[in-house]
Amino acid sequence: MRRARAIDHARRALGALVNAHERRAVRSRHVFAGTNGATTRWMDVVANRAIANRAIASGGRTRSREARWTSTTTETLVCVPSMGDSITEGTVSAVMKSVGDDVATDEVVAQIETDKVTVDVRAPSAGNVARVDAKTGDTVRVGQVVMAFVPGAGGNGKKTARGGSAKTAASAPSAEPVGVEVPSMGDSITEGSVAALLVKAGQRVAMDEIIAQIETDKVTIDVRASTSGTVTEVLTKEGETVSVGQKVATLAPGPGPEARAETKAEVKAEAPAAKAAKGPKAVEAPKAAATPAPAPKAAGSRSETRVPMSRLRLRVAERLKSSQNTYAMLTTFNEIDMTNVMNMRAEYKDSFLEKHGVKLGFMSTFVSAAAKALQEEPSVNAVIDGDEIVYRNYVDISVAVSAPRGLVVPVLRNCESMTFADVEASIATYGKKAKDGTLSIDEMAGGTFTISNGGVFGSLTGTPIINPPQSAILGMHSIVWRPVCVGPERTIAARPMMNVALTYDHRLVDGREAVTFLKSIKESVEDPRRMLLKL
């Protein structure tokens, strides 16, 4: 009887202790769940229950080291990071790791897709995946735990044997081919066309070498080798449509092109000695006549060539036509005397280049003048969202840039606080990236107003089309010397004049506001001192 009471007393005491610790563990996990990668020590409840059961079975007696409740597991939690711009949740589009996989510091372990952008979830440190709490297709919120892993060596992305040495597994060479997949292209883009294949089977590549290029409706994405080695198979061809995650090629890990270069050098060095040993080469018989070239086409041939439209061109066409169909577009015009701006540029261009490292152009003046005018006329900087008007308290100006594959529109952020040097440096950087095809999605997303400079191609005037979802666009045109009346005496003089056009959405912007806005730009450009004096 006494033994039964002791067992019952032990069962109650140990059960209460386990339940209390479970509550503390849950609270502790909730506290740390809001920080990406927060590390917390908590009780292994299953192990503690096993200890409690053994204690109860032995009549309440247990060894002191099992009776002491100590932390047995250290886990690093990987949580959904902040996605900015009031985005609080998204859908898990991909989970790259499973239980037992090693992860390296800052390695992408999952991707969260929102209605605006695709966000990478990265590991804050190296380790081995202990559990995965989210699967593809799940809706997750900012701060929610995606997976947990035990900190350690990690870093090779392969599964390590339980109880084996992670270091040994990491150092062991892998003979398995490595797949090269289409990377995430962001902004809900799921597929693209193979624009170029830069390798073929049997070719050696270096780590991070570009092996293919994928063209989407917004940007061209580089597909890079994840490791050095030899291409064993190319799984796609130019012009084929591929989706995110699809394999483009497979690589056998090994030495890169450096080893191949050394081999070629050795062959070149041996070649002269081999020639000398062979002696003079016998005269060969003349080769058979080459296949005759096709006869030239007759003069005035009326042939046609059909090529498929690129995704970028298709997307631009779709957006521009949608803009025409949706907006109540109206255009107002004005002309600007560029005399003072041209004199300022001629006087200070050398000093500006020497100090800031970029050339002084006209775009910095127009961007600064537009930023000032947008703050004076908030409706031009606003946008219609359903049955509401959204007024933006910041100025992000999209600058239309012509790229080899079509028109792209990178964005200058917070133009209201940018200097002339900041604007010129940013435009120069974006122009180079546009030519190289390396502009990212983030660099083209957003924008509250657009400036298009058709004057660089010789355009005298025109009516630009609004870039959705913005409400207005400014068109700059070529500078032409014309006779104009100058001064109070109305003296006729030749002046460098530029036509400018403002196309605006008449649903939101009234004619008075549009004309006032364009006049403000005209006054600021004709006398840049007004911007300095905030007039």
Secondary structure, DSSP 8 states (H G I E B T S, - for coil): -HHHHHHHHHHHHHHHHHHHHHHHHHHHHHHHTTSTT-EEEE--HHHHHHHHHHHHHTTT---HHHHS----EEEEEEE-----TT--EEEEEEE---TTBEE-TT-EEEEEE-SS-EEEEE-SS-EEEEEE---TT-EEETT-EEEEEEESS--S-SB--TTS-HHHHHHS---S-EEEE----STT--EEEEEEE---TT-EE-TT-EEEEEE-SS-EEEEE-SS-EEEEEE---TT-EEETT-EEEEEEES--HHHHHHHHHHHHHHHHHHHHHH-S------------------TT----------HHHHHHHHHHHHHHHH--EEEEEEEEE-HHHHHHHHHHHHHHHHHHSS---SHHHHHHHHHHHHHH-GGGG-EEETTEEE--SS--EEE-EEETTEEE--EE--GGG--HHHHHHHHHHHHHHHHHT---HHHHS--SEEEEEGGGGT---------TT-SEEEEEEEEEEEEEEETTTTEEEEEEEEEEEEEEETTTS-HHHHHHHHHHHHHHHH-THHHHTT-
